[in-house]
Each structure stands twice: as C-alpha cells, then as structure tokens.
C-alpha cells in the first residue's frame, strides 16, 4: 500500500517522500523533472520504496513459479497468480482461492 500512496503523491500532487537534510526525519518535497532540484542531503524514500517493492515482487514471482511447478498447474494459473502482485490487494484473494483449490487437490490425492 505504501507504493500506492507514493504513486498518488508523485503523479497527482507532484511530491516525493524525502528523509533527512532540511526536510527532517520525513517529509514531502516537490518532484523535479530531473534530479537537479532535489535536496543536497537526505534519502529519496520514494525511490527506496519502489526498489524494495521491485525486489519483493521478484521474490513473489519466484514463489508463484514454485507453486505452479510443484502443483503442475496450467500456464494460465501462473499468470493469474502473478497478476495478483500487480494490482494492489488482489494477491490476498487470488492466493486464498488457489490455497483452497490446491488443498482440495491434495486431499483428493492423499
């Protein structure tokens, strides 16, 4: 959800989340067209959030691939589960439905 807030701040209000320097612990600064207007000191929390989100999504895709491969699901199932990580909050619903589906398959087999 932090990424959603960051995107709203950036594209709707043209603001970046910044930490350190004149801003203090955490604050908002105007987003320049290039990096020339950013404060000289501090950390761009907006960029940091996006990088962490990207790494976590790669881990999510790896876990998705492992479930798909071990459960021998169709390619369509892999793509549906992977799309759960793109649209905020849908992963909870998609994962729950696949958990029920795979639990039923395991009970039927064993």
Jmol script that loads the backbone (N, CA, C; Angstrom):
load data "model"
ATOM      1  N   UNK A   1       0.813  -1.189   0.000  1.00  0.00           N
ATOM      2  CA  UNK A   1       0.000   0.000   0.000  1.00  0.00           C
ATOM      3  C   UNK A   1       0.867   1.268   0.000  1.00  0.00           C
ATOM      4  N   UNK A   2       2.071   1.152   0.552  1.00  0.00           N
ATOM      5  CA  UNK A   2       2.948   2.322   0.544  1.00  0.00           C
ATOM      6  C   UNK A   2       3.268   2.778  -0.878  1.00  0.00           C
ATOM      7  N   UNK A   3       3.405   1.813  -1.771  1.00  0.00           N
ATOM      8  CA  UNK A   3       3.707   2.170  -3.161  1.00  0.00           C
ATOM      9  C   UNK A   3       2.523   2.902  -3.782  1.00  0.00           C
ATOM     10  N   UNK A   4       1.306   2.505  -3.442  1.00  0.00           N
ATOM     11  CA  UNK A   4       0.118   3.196  -3.964  1.00  0.00           C
ATOM     12  C   UNK A   4       0.108   4.644  -3.487  1.00  0.00           C
ATOM     13  N   UNK A   5       0.371   4.846  -2.195  1.00  0.00           N
ATOM     14  CA  UNK A   5       0.426   6.215  -1.666  1.00  0.00           C
ATOM     15  C   UNK A   5       1.537   7.019  -2.341  1.00  0.00           C
ATOM     16  N   UNK A   6       2.672   6.379  -2.542  1.00  0.00           N
ATOM     17  CA  UNK A   6       3.800   7.066  -3.181  1.00  0.00           C
ATOM     18  C   UNK A   6       3.435   7.487  -4.600  1.00  0.00           C
ATOM     19  N   UNK A   7       2.760   6.616  -5.332  1.00  0.00           N
ATOM     20  CA  UNK A   7       2.382   6.939  -6.715  1.00  0.00           C
ATOM     21  C   UNK A   7       1.348   8.069  -6.763  1.00  0.00           C
ATOM     22  N   UNK A   8       0.415   8.058  -5.816  1.00  0.00           N
ATOM     23  CA  UNK A   8      -0.570   9.148  -5.762  1.00  0.00           C
ATOM     24  C   UNK A   8       0.132  10.468  -5.466  1.00  0.00           C
ATOM     25  N   UNK A   9       1.032  10.460  -4.491  1.00  0.00           N
ATOM     26  CA  UNK A   9       1.776  11.686  -4.174  1.00  0.00           C
ATOM     27  C   UNK A   9       2.575  12.180  -5.376  1.00  0.00           C
ATOM     28  N   UNK A  10       3.208  11.244  -6.075  1.00  0.00           N
ATOM     29  CA  UNK A  10       4.084  11.629  -7.178  1.00  0.00           C
ATOM     30  C   UNK A  10       3.299  12.136  -8.393  1.00  0.00           C
ATOM     31  N   UNK A  11       2.279  11.386  -8.801  1.00  0.00           N
ATOM     32  CA  UNK A  11       1.613  11.724 -10.054  1.00  0.00           C
ATOM     33  C   UNK A  11       0.412  12.654  -9.883  1.00  0.00           C
ATOM     34  N   UNK A  12      -0.218  12.655  -8.725  1.00  0.00           N
ATOM     35  CA  UNK A  12      -1.359  13.550  -8.522  1.00  0.00           C
ATOM     36  C   UNK A  12      -0.925  14.896  -7.937  1.00  0.00           C
ATOM     37  N   UNK A  13       0.063  14.860  -7.042  1.00  0.00           N
ATOM     38  CA  UNK A  13       0.459  16.087  -6.347  1.00  0.00           C
ATOM     39  C   UNK A  13       1.890  16.526  -6.653  1.00  0.00           C
ATOM     40  N   UNK A  14       2.603  15.745  -7.480  1.00  0.00           N
ATOM     41  CA  UNK A  14       3.976  16.069  -7.876  1.00  0.00           C
ATOM     42  C   UNK A  14       4.900  16.223  -6.663  1.00  0.00           C
ATOM     43  N   UNK A  15       4.800  15.273  -5.718  1.00  0.00           N
ATOM     44  CA  UNK A  15       5.606  15.294  -4.497  1.00  0.00           C
ATOM     45  C   UNK A  15       6.362  13.988  -4.332  1.00  0.00           C
ATOM     46  N   UNK A  16       7.534  14.071  -3.715  1.00  0.00           N
ATOM     47  CA  UNK A  16       8.333  12.903  -3.370  1.00  0.00           C
ATOM     48  C   UNK A  16       8.457  12.807  -1.852  1.00  0.00           C
ATOM     49  N   UNK A  17       8.579  11.595  -1.343  1.00  0.00           N
ATOM     50  CA  UNK A  17       8.816  11.399   0.080  1.00  0.00           C
ATOM     51  C   UNK A  17      10.324  11.456   0.292  1.00  0.00           C
ATOM     52  N   UNK A  18      10.763  12.296   1.197  1.00  0.00           N
ATOM     53  CA  UNK A  18      12.183  12.536   1.420  1.00  0.00           C
ATOM     54  C   UNK A  18      12.493  12.422   2.897  1.00  0.00           C
ATOM     55  N   UNK A  19      13.704  11.980   3.215  1.00  0.00           N
ATOM     56  CA  UNK A  19      14.131  11.886   4.613  1.00  0.00           C
ATOM     57  C   UNK A  19      15.520  12.485   4.754  1.00  0.00           C
ATOM     58  N   UNK A  20      15.691  13.320   5.792  1.00  0.00           N
ATOM     59  CA  UNK A  20      16.993  13.905   6.070  1.00  0.00           C
ATOM     60  C   UNK A  20      17.142  15.292   5.493  1.00  0.00           C
ATOM     61  N   UNK A  21      18.233  15.946   5.890  1.00  0.00           N
ATOM     62  CA  UNK A  21      18.516  17.288   5.402  1.00  0.00           C
ATOM     63  C   UNK A  21      17.559  18.303   5.988  1.00  0.00           C
ATOM     64  N   UNK A  22      17.180  19.285   5.194  1.00  0.00           N
ATOM     65  CA  UNK A  22      16.279  20.349   5.645  1.00  0.00           C
ATOM     66  C   UNK A  22      14.868  19.840   5.922  1.00  0.00           C
ATOM     67  N   UNK A  23      14.499  18.719   5.340  1.00  0.00           N
ATOM     68  CA  UNK A  23      13.149  18.178   5.480  1.00  0.00           C
ATOM     69  C   UNK A  23      12.927  17.602   6.879  1.00  0.00           C
ATOM     70  N   UNK A  24      13.979  17.122   7.504  1.00  0.00           N
ATOM     71  CA  UNK A  24      13.850  16.488   8.812  1.00  0.00           C
ATOM     72  C   UNK A  24      13.791  14.979   8.670  1.00  0.00           C
ATOM     73  N   UNK A  25      13.146  14.326   9.626  1.00  0.00           N
ATOM     74  CA  UNK A  25      13.088  12.871   9.626  1.00  0.00           C
ATOM     75  C   UNK A  25      12.379  12.342   8.382  1.00  0.00           C
ATOM     76  N   UNK A  26      11.222  12.902   8.080  1.00  0.00           N
ATOM     77  CA  UNK A  26      10.494  12.514   6.874  1.00  0.00           C
ATOM     78  C   UNK A  26       9.614  13.681   6.443  1.00  0.00           C
ATOM     79  N   UNK A  27       9.531  13.892   5.149  1.00  0.00           N
ATOM     80  CA  UNK A  27       8.725  14.996   4.642  1.00  0.00           C
ATOM     81  C   UNK A  27       8.496  14.868   3.156  1.00  0.00           C
ATOM     82  N   UNK A  28       7.809  15.827   2.602  1.00  0.00           N
ATOM     83  CA  UNK A  28       7.485  15.834   1.177  1.00  0.00           C
ATOM     84  C   UNK A  28       8.231  16.984   0.502  1.00  0.00           C
ATOM     85  N   UNK A  29       8.790  16.692  -0.668  1.00  0.00           N
ATOM     86  CA  UNK A  29       9.470  17.717  -1.454  1.00  0.00           C
ATOM     87  C   UNK A  29       8.886  17.705  -2.862  1.00  0.00           C
ATOM     88  N   UNK A  30       8.890  18.848  -3.554  1.00  0.00           N
ATOM     89  CA  UNK A  30       8.399  18.878  -4.934  1.00  0.00           C
ATOM     90  C   UNK A  30       9.251  17.974  -5.829  1.00  0.00           C
ATOM     91  N   UNK A  31       8.591  17.233  -6.690  1.00  0.00           N
ATOM     92  CA  UNK A  31       9.288  16.335  -7.610  1.00  0.00           C
ATOM     93  C   UNK A  31       9.741  17.118  -8.839  1.00  0.00           C
ATOM     94  N   UNK A  32      11.053  17.250  -9.048  1.00  0.00           N
ATOM     95  CA  UNK A  32      11.537  17.970 -10.231  1.00  0.00           C
ATOM     96  C   UNK A  32      11.466  17.094 -11.477  1.00  0.00           C
ATOM     97  N   UNK A  33      11.590  17.722 -12.641  1.00  0.00           N
ATOM     98  CA  UNK A  33      11.585  16.963 -13.901  1.00  0.00           C
ATOM     99  C   UNK A  33      12.822  16.079 -13.993  1.00  0.00           C
ATOM    100  N   UNK A  34      13.942  16.533 -13.422  1.00  0.00           N
ATOM    101  CA  UNK A  34      15.155  15.726 -13.343  1.00  0.00           C
ATOM    102  C   UNK A  34      15.679  15.825 -11.916  1.00  0.00           C
ATOM    103  N   UNK A  35      16.811  15.230 -11.622  1.00  0.00           N
ATOM    104  CA  UNK A  35      17.321  15.184 -10.255  1.00  0.00           C
ATOM    105  C   UNK A  35      18.002  16.475  -9.798  1.00  0.00           C
ATOM    106  N   UNK A  36      17.978  17.524 -10.604  1.00  0.00           N
ATOM    107  CA  UNK A  36      18.699  18.746 -10.238  1.00  0.00           C
ATOM    108  C   UNK A  36      18.014  19.547  -9.139  1.00  0.00           C
ATOM    109  N   UNK A  37      16.712  19.379  -8.935  1.00  0.00           N
ATOM    110  CA  UNK A  37      16.001  20.166  -7.940  1.00  0.00           C
ATOM    111  C   UNK A  37      15.836  19.488  -6.603  1.00  0.00           C
ATOM    112  N   UNK A  38      16.424  18.310  -6.425  1.00  0.00           N
ATOM    113  CA  UNK A  38      16.275  17.587  -5.163  1.00  0.00           C
ATOM    114  C   UNK A  38      17.203  18.163  -4.103  1.00  0.00           C
ATOM    115  N   UNK A  39      16.844  18.010  -2.812  1.00  0.00           N
ATOM    116  CA  UNK A  39      17.734  18.492  -1.749  1.00  0.00           C
ATOM    117  C   UNK A  39      19.104  17.824  -1.841  1.00  0.00           C
ATOM    118  N   UNK A  40      20.134  18.538  -1.384  1.00  0.00           N
ATOM    119  CA  UNK A  40      21.504  18.022  -1.458  1.00  0.00           C
ATOM    120  C   UNK A  40      21.749  16.906  -0.439  1.00  0.00           C
ATOM    121  N   UNK A  41      21.057  16.943   0.690  1.00  0.00           N
ATOM    122  CA  UNK A  41      21.251  15.945   1.732  1.00  0.00           C
ATOM    123  C   UNK A  41      19.977  15.142   1.920  1.00  0.00           C
ATOM    124  N   UNK A  42      20.147  13.896   2.331  1.00  0.00           N
ATOM    125  CA  UNK A  42      18.994  13.075   2.638  1.00  0.00           C
ATOM    126  C   UNK A  42      18.837  11.912   1.677  1.00  0.00           C
ATOM    127  N   UNK A  43      17.731  11.212   1.847  1.00  0.00           N
ATOM    128  CA  UNK A  43      17.448   9.990   1.083  1.00  0.00           C
ATOM    129  C   UNK A  43      16.086  10.124   0.421  1.00  0.00           C
ATOM    130  N   UNK A  44      16.012   9.723  -0.831  1.00  0.00           N
ATOM    131  CA  UNK A  44      14.749   9.713  -1.568  1.00  0.00           C
ATOM    132  C   UNK A  44      13.982   8.449  -1.174  1.00  0.00           C
ATOM    133  N   UNK A  45      13.059   8.577  -0.233  1.00  0.00           N
ATOM    134  CA  UNK A  45      12.285   7.438   0.254  1.00  0.00           C
ATOM    135  C   UNK A  45      11.377   6.886  -0.843  1.00  0.00           C
ATOM    136  N   UNK A  46      10.895   7.740  -1.728  1.00  0.00           N
ATOM    137  CA  UNK A  46      10.047   7.281  -2.835  1.00  0.00           C
ATOM    138  C   UNK A  46      10.788   6.263  -3.695  1.00  0.00           C
ATOM    139  N   UNK A  47      12.012   6.583  -4.061  1.00  0.00           N
ATOM    140  CA  UNK A  47      12.809   5.674  -4.888  1.00  0.00           C
ATOM    141  C   UNK A  47      13.134   4.392  -4.117  1.00  0.00           C
ATOM    142  N   UNK A  48      13.429   4.544  -2.834  1.00  0.00           N
ATOM    143  CA  UNK A  48      13.728   3.389  -1.990  1.00  0.00           C
ATOM    144  C   UNK A  48      12.527   2.453  -1.899  1.00  0.00           C
ATOM    145  N   UNK A  49      11.323   3.015  -1.737  1.00  0.00           N
ATOM    146  CA  UNK A  49      10.103   2.192  -1.688  1.00  0.00           C
ATOM    147  C   UNK A  49       9.913   1.404  -2.978  1.00  0.00           C
ATOM    148  N   UNK A  50      10.138   2.064  -4.110  1.00  0.00           N
ATOM    149  CA  UNK A  50       9.964   1.392  -5.397  1.00  0.00           C
ATOM    150  C   UNK A  50      10.991   0.277  -5.599  1.00  0.00           C
ATOM    151  N   UNK A  51      12.212   0.489  -5.143  1.00  0.00           N
ATOM    152  CA  UNK A  51      13.236  -0.552  -5.267  1.00  0.00           C
ATOM    153  C   UNK A  51      12.908  -1.753  -4.385  1.00  0.00           C
ATOM    154  N   UNK A  52      12.485  -1.500  -3.159  1.00  0.00           N
ATOM    155  CA  UNK A  52      12.112  -2.599  -2.257  1.00  0.00           C
ATOM    156  C   UNK A  52      10.908  -3.345  -2.813  1.00  0.00           C
ATOM    157  N   UNK A  53       9.937  -2.609  -3.340  1.00  0.00           N
ATOM    158  CA  UNK A  53       8.758  -3.235  -3.936  1.00  0.00           C
ATOM    159  C   UNK A  53       9.156  -4.136  -5.106  1.00  0.00           C
ATOM    160  N   UNK A  54      10.084  -3.681  -5.930  1.00  0.00           N
ATOM    161  CA  UNK A  54      10.541  -4.493  -7.063  1.00  0.00           C
ATOM    162  C   UNK A  54      11.206  -5.782  -6.621  1.00  0.00           C
ATOM    163  N   UNK A  55      12.031  -5.699  -5.593  1.00  0.00           N
ATOM    164  CA  UNK A  55      12.697  -6.906  -5.079  1.00  0.00           C
ATOM    165  C   UNK A  55      11.671  -7.878  -4.507  1.00  0.00           C
ATOM    166  N   UNK A  56      10.722  -7.357  -3.735  1.00  0.00           N
ATOM    167  CA  UNK A  56       9.687  -8.223  -3.158  1.00  0.00           C
ATOM    168  C   UNK A  56       8.815  -8.857  -4.232  1.00  0.00           C
ATOM    169  N   UNK A  57       8.556  -8.137  -5.325  1.00  0.00           N
ATOM    170  CA  UNK A  57       7.763  -8.709  -6.404  1.00  0.00           C
ATOM    171  C   UNK A  57       8.516  -9.839  -7.101  1.00  0.00           C
ATOM    172  N   UNK A  58       9.823  -9.707  -7.248  1.00  0.00           N
ATOM    173  CA  UNK A  58      10.614 -10.795  -7.835  1.00  0.00           C
ATOM    174  C   UNK A  58      10.554 -12.038  -6.934  1.00  0.00           C
ATOM    175  N   UNK A  59      10.640 -11.846  -5.627  1.00  0.00           N
ATOM    176  CA  UNK A  59      10.503 -12.970  -4.682  1.00  0.00           C
ATOM    177  C   UNK A  59       9.108 -13.581  -4.807  1.00  0.00           C
ATOM    178  N   UNK A  60       8.080 -12.740  -4.921  1.00  0.00           N
ATOM    179  CA  UNK A  60       6.703 -13.207  -5.102  1.00  0.00           C
ATOM    180  C   UNK A  60       6.578 -14.040  -6.389  1.00  0.00           C
ATOM    181  N   UNK A  61       7.184 -13.568  -7.479  1.00  0.00           N
ATOM    182  CA  UNK A  61       7.133 -14.321  -8.739  1.00  0.00           C
ATOM    183  C   UNK A  61       7.858 -15.654  -8.622  1.00  0.00           C
ATOM    184  N   UNK A  62       8.967 -15.681  -7.889  1.00  0.00           N
ATOM    185  CA  UNK A  62       9.682 -16.936  -7.695  1.00  0.00           C
ATOM    186  C   UNK A  62       8.813 -17.920  -6.913  1.00  0.00           C
ATOM    187  N   UNK A  63       8.160 -17.445  -5.855  1.00  0.00           N
ATOM    188  CA  UNK A  63       7.270 -18.311  -5.082  1.00  0.00           C
ATOM    189  C   UNK A  63       6.099 -18.778  -5.944  1.00  0.00           C
ATOM    190  N   UNK A  64       5.568 -17.889  -6.761  1.00  0.00           N
ATOM    191  CA  UNK A  64       4.492 -18.230  -7.692  1.00  0.00           C
ATOM    192  C   UNK A  64       4.950 -19.329  -8.645  1.00  0.00           C
ATOM    193  N   UNK A  65       6.143 -19.184  -9.178  1.00  0.00           N
ATOM    194  CA  UNK A  65       6.686 -20.189 -10.096  1.00  0.00           C
ATOM    195  C   UNK A  65       6.835 -21.539  -9.402  1.00  0.00           C
ATOM    196  N   UNK A  66       7.315 -21.523  -8.163  1.00  0.00           N
ATOM    197  CA  UNK A  66       7.495 -22.782  -7.428  1.00  0.00           C
ATOM    198  C   UNK A  66       6.151 -23.478  -7.188  1.00  0.00           C
ATOM    199  N   UNK A  67       5.142 -22.732  -6.788  1.00  0.00           N
ATOM    200  CA  UNK A  67       3.811 -23.317  -6.579  1.00  0.00           C
ATOM    201  C   UNK A  67       3.283 -23.864  -7.893  1.00  0.00           C
ATOM    202  N   UNK A  68       3.401 -23.095  -8.959  1.00  0.00           N
ATOM    203  CA  UNK A  68       2.913 -23.509 -10.276  1.00  0.00           C
ATOM    204  C   UNK A  68       3.604 -24.793 -10.732  1.00  0.00           C
ATOM    205  N   UNK A  69       4.932 -24.843 -10.540  1.00  0.00           N
ATOM    206  CA  UNK A  69       5.703 -26.001 -10.996  1.00  0.00           C
ATOM    207  C   UNK A  69       5.394 -27.247 -10.159  1.00  0.00           C
ATOM    208  N   UNK A  70       5.368 -27.088  -8.841  1.00  0.00           N
ATOM    209  CA  UNK A  70       5.155 -28.249  -7.972  1.00  0.00           C
ATOM    210  C   UNK A  70       3.714 -28.763  -8.027  1.00  0.00           C
ATOM    211  N   UNK A  71       2.759 -27.857  -8.206  1.00  0.00           N
ATOM    212  CA  UNK A  71       1.358 -28.265  -8.272  1.00  0.00           C
ATOM    213  C   UNK A  71       0.941 -28.672  -9.686  1.00  0.00           C
ATOM    214  N   UNK A  72       1.829 -28.485 -10.653  1.00  0.00           N
ATOM    215  CA  UNK A  72       1.576 -28.830 -12.058  1.00  0.00           C
ATOM    216  C   UNK A  72       0.302 -28.160 -12.574  1.00  0.00           C
ATOM    217  N   UNK A  73       0.238 -26.855 -12.345  1.00  0.00           N
ATOM    218  CA  UNK A  73      -0.899 -26.067 -12.803  1.00  0.00           C
ATOM    219  C   UNK A  73      -0.692 -25.638 -14.252  1.00  0.00           C
ATOM    220  N   UNK A  74      -1.734 -25.089 -14.849  1.00  0.00           N
ATOM    221  CA  UNK A  74      -1.648 -24.575 -16.218  1.00  0.00           C
ATOM    222  C   UNK A  74      -0.909 -23.241 -16.225  1.00  0.00           C
ATOM    223  N   UNK A  75      -0.417 -22.844 -17.386  1.00  0.00           N
ATOM    224  CA  UNK A  75       0.261 -21.557 -17.539  1.00  0.00           C
ATOM    225  C   UNK A  75      -0.678 -20.411 -17.172  1.00  0.00           C
ATOM    226  N   UNK A  76      -1.938 -20.559 -17.496  1.00  0.00           N
ATOM    227  CA  UNK A  76      -2.930 -19.541 -17.159  1.00  0.00           C
ATOM    228  C   UNK A  76      -2.974 -19.321 -15.644  1.00  0.00           C
ATOM    229  N   UNK A  77      -2.870 -20.375 -14.858  1.00  0.00           N
ATOM    230  CA  UNK A  77      -2.857 -20.252 -13.396  1.00  0.00           C
ATOM    231  C   UNK A  77      -1.640 -19.463 -12.926  1.00  0.00           C
ATOM    232  N   UNK A  78      -0.492 -19.729 -13.529  1.00  0.00           N
ATOM    233  CA  UNK A  78       0.719 -18.975 -13.190  1.00  0.00           C
ATOM    234  C   UNK A  78       0.515 -17.486 -13.446  1.00  0.00           C
ATOM    235  N   UNK A  79      -0.061 -17.155 -14.598  1.00  0.00           N
ATOM    236  CA  UNK A  79      -0.274 -15.755 -14.957  1.00  0.00           C
ATOM    237  C   UNK A  79      -1.299 -15.083 -14.050  1.00  0.00           C
ATOM    238  N   UNK A  80      -2.319 -15.819 -13.646  1.00  0.00           N
ATOM    239  CA  UNK A  80      -3.326 -15.257 -12.741  1.00  0.00           C
ATOM    240  C   UNK A  80      -2.709 -14.963 -11.379  1.00  0.00           C
ATOM    241  N   UNK A  81      -1.933 -15.909 -10.854  1.00  0.00           N
ATOM    242  CA  UNK A  81      -1.292 -15.692  -9.555  1.00  0.00           C
ATOM    243  C   UNK A  81      -0.287 -14.540  -9.659  1.00  0.00           C
ATOM    244  N   UNK A  82       0.469 -14.472 -10.744  1.00  0.00           N
ATOM    245  CA  UNK A  82       1.445 -13.390 -10.924  1.00  0.00           C
ATOM    246  C   UNK A  82       0.755 -12.037 -11.013  1.00  0.00           C
ATOM    247  N   UNK A  83      -0.416 -11.980 -11.622  1.00  0.00           N
ATOM    248  CA  UNK A  83      -1.140 -10.712 -11.718  1.00  0.00           C
ATOM    249  C   UNK A  83      -1.604 -10.227 -10.353  1.00  0.00           C
ATOM    250  N   UNK A  84      -1.711 -11.137  -9.390  1.00  0.00           N
ATOM    251  CA  UNK A  84      -2.088 -10.744  -8.034  1.00  0.00           C
ATOM    252  C   UNK A  84      -1.087  -9.809  -7.399  1.00  0.00           C
ATOM    253  N   UNK A  85       0.148  -9.847  -7.834  1.00  0.00           N
ATOM    254  CA  UNK A  85       1.155  -8.952  -7.289  1.00  0.00           C
ATOM    255  C   UNK A  85       1.197  -7.597  -7.971  1.00  0.00           C
ATOM    256  N   UNK A  86       0.455  -7.432  -9.043  1.00  0.00           N
ATOM    257  CA  UNK A  86       0.464  -6.180  -9.791  1.00  0.00           C
ATOM    258  C   UNK A  86      -0.644  -5.247  -9.310  1.00  0.00           C
ATOM    259  N   UNK A  87      -1.827  -5.788  -9.092  1.00  0.00           N
ATOM    260  CA  UNK A  87      -2.978  -4.994  -8.671  1.00  0.00           C
ATOM    261  C   UNK A  87      -3.052  -5.039  -7.140  1.00  0.00           C
ATOM    262  N   UNK A  88      -3.004  -3.892  -6.472  1.00  0.00           N
ATOM    263  CA  UNK A  88      -2.977  -3.889  -5.002  1.00  0.00           C
ATOM    264  C   UNK A  88      -4.127  -4.678  -4.377  1.00  0.00           C
ATOM    265  N   UNK A  89      -3.795  -5.464  -3.384  1.00  0.00           N
ATOM    266  CA  UNK A  89      -4.704  -6.262  -2.550  1.00  0.00           C
ATOM    267  C   UNK A  89      -5.296  -7.489  -3.234  1.00  0.00           C
ATOM    268  N   UNK A  90      -5.173  -7.630  -4.554  1.00  0.00           N
ATOM    269  CA  UNK A  90      -5.766  -8.809  -5.200  1.00  0.00           C
ATOM    270  C   UNK A  90      -5.013 -10.082  -4.855  1.00  0.00           C
ATOM    271  N   UNK A  91      -3.754  -9.968  -4.476  1.00  0.00           N
ATOM    272  CA  UNK A  91      -2.989 -11.174  -4.149  1.00  0.00           C
ATOM    273  C   UNK A  91      -3.637 -11.945  -3.000  1.00  0.00           C
ATOM    274  N   UNK A  92      -4.222 -11.242  -2.043  1.00  0.00           N
ATOM    275  CA  UNK A  92      -4.855 -11.920  -0.916  1.00  0.00           C
ATOM    276  C   UNK A  92      -6.021 -12.792  -1.380  1.00  0.00           C
ATOM    277  N   UNK A  93      -6.832 -12.286  -2.292  1.00  0.00           N
ATOM    278  CA  UNK A  93      -7.990 -13.033  -2.781  1.00  0.00           C
ATOM    279  C   UNK A  93      -7.573 -14.173  -3.706  1.00  0.00           C
ATOM    280  N   UNK A  94      -6.621 -13.895  -4.588  1.00  0.00           N
ATOM    281  CA  UNK A  94      -6.167 -14.920  -5.527  1.00  0.00           C
ATOM    282  C   UNK A  94      -5.467 -16.053  -4.780  1.00  0.00           C
ATOM    283  N   UNK A  95      -4.603 -15.695  -3.839  1.00  0.00           N
ATOM    284  CA  UNK A  95      -3.884 -16.723  -3.087  1.00  0.00           C
ATOM    285  C   UNK A  95      -4.846 -17.570  -2.262  1.00  0.00           C
ATOM    286  N   UNK A  96      -5.868 -16.940  -1.683  1.00  0.00           N
ATOM    287  CA  UNK A  96      -6.833 -17.696  -0.892  1.00  0.00           C
ATOM    288  C   UNK A  96      -7.589 -18.701  -1.766  1.00  0.00           C
ATOM    289  N   UNK A  97      -7.985 -18.277  -2.972  1.00  0.00           N
ATOM    290  CA  UNK A  97      -8.724 -19.192  -3.845  1.00  0.00           C
ATOM    291  C   UNK A  97      -7.834 -20.351  -4.308  1.00  0.00           C
ATOM    292  N   UNK A  98      -6.559 -20.062  -4.596  1.00  0.00           N
ATOM    293  CA  UNK A  98      -5.661 -21.143  -5.007  1.00  0.00           C
ATOM    294  C   UNK A  98      -5.285 -22.038  -3.833  1.00  0.00           C
ATOM    295  N   UNK A  99      -5.223 -21.490  -2.633  1.00  0.00           N
ATOM    296  CA  UNK A  99      -4.973 -22.316  -1.452  1.00  0.00           C
ATOM    297  C   UNK A  99      -6.101 -23.332  -1.284  1.00  0.00           C
ATOM    298  N   UNK A 100      -7.343 -22.878  -1.422  1.00  0.00           N
ATOM    299  CA  UNK A 100      -8.491 -23.793  -1.323  1.00  0.00           C
ATOM    300  C   UNK A 100      -8.440 -24.848  -2.431  1.00  0.00           C
ATOM    301  N   UNK A 101      -8.138 -24.402  -3.644  1.00  0.00           N
ATOM    302  CA  UNK A 101      -8.090 -25.310  -4.796  1.00  0.00           C
ATOM    303  C   UNK A 101      -7.001 -26.362  -4.614  1.00  0.00           C
ATOM    304  N   UNK A 102      -5.813 -25.942  -4.196  1.00  0.00           N
ATOM    305  CA  UNK A 102      -4.712 -26.893  -4.032  1.00  0.00           C
ATOM    306  C   UNK A 102      -4.909 -27.781  -2.814  1.00  0.00           C
ATOM    307  N   UNK A 103      -5.523 -27.256  -1.759  1.00  0.00           N
ATOM    308  CA  UNK A 103      -5.822 -28.079  -0.588  1.00  0.00           C
ATOM    309  C   UNK A 103      -6.801 -29.201  -0.960  1.00  0.00           C
ATOM    310  N   UNK A 104      -7.800 -28.872  -1.747  1.00  0.00           N
ATOM    311  CA  UNK A 104      -8.761 -29.876  -2.196  1.00  0.00           C
ATOM    312  C   UNK A 104      -8.091 -30.922  -3.081  1.00  0.00           C
ATOM    313  N   UNK A 105      -7.164 -30.480  -3.950  1.00  0.00           N
ATOM    314  CA  UNK A 105      -6.437 -31.421  -4.804  1.00  0.00           C
ATOM    315  C   UNK A 105      -5.569 -32.358  -3.973  1.00  0.00           C
ATOM    316  N   UNK A 106      -4.917 -31.832  -2.935  1.00  0.00           N
ATOM    317  CA  UNK A 106      -4.074 -32.672  -2.082  1.00  0.00           C
ATOM    318  C   UNK A 106      -4.893 -33.678  -1.295  1.00  0.00           C
ATOM    319  N   UNK A 107      -6.069 -33.275  -0.816  1.00  0.00           N
ATOM    320  CA  UNK A 107      -6.942 -34.202  -0.089  1.00  0.00           C
ATOM    321  C   UNK A 107      -7.444 -35.313  -1.004  1.00  0.00           C
ATOM    322  N   UNK A 108      -7.745 -34.949  -2.258  1.00  0.00           N
ATOM    323  CA  UNK A 108      -8.237 -35.936  -3.224  1.00  0.00           C
ATOM    324  C   UNK A 108      -7.142 -36.934  -3.589  1.00  0.00           C
ATOM    325  N   UNK A 109      -5.899 -36.490  -3.656  1.00  0.00           N
ATOM    326  CA  UNK A 109      -4.787 -37.380  -4.000  1.00  0.00           C
ATOM    327  C   UNK A 109      -4.364 -38.264  -2.826  1.00  0.00           C
ATOM    328  N   UNK A 110      -4.417 -37.689  -1.634  1.00  0.00           N
ATOM    329  CA  UNK A 110      -3.844 -38.404  -0.488  1.00  0.00           C
ATOM    330  C   UNK A 110      -4.854 -38.826   0.469  1.00  0.00           C
TER     331      UNK A 110
END
end "model"
wireframe off; spacefill off
backbone 0.3
color backbone group
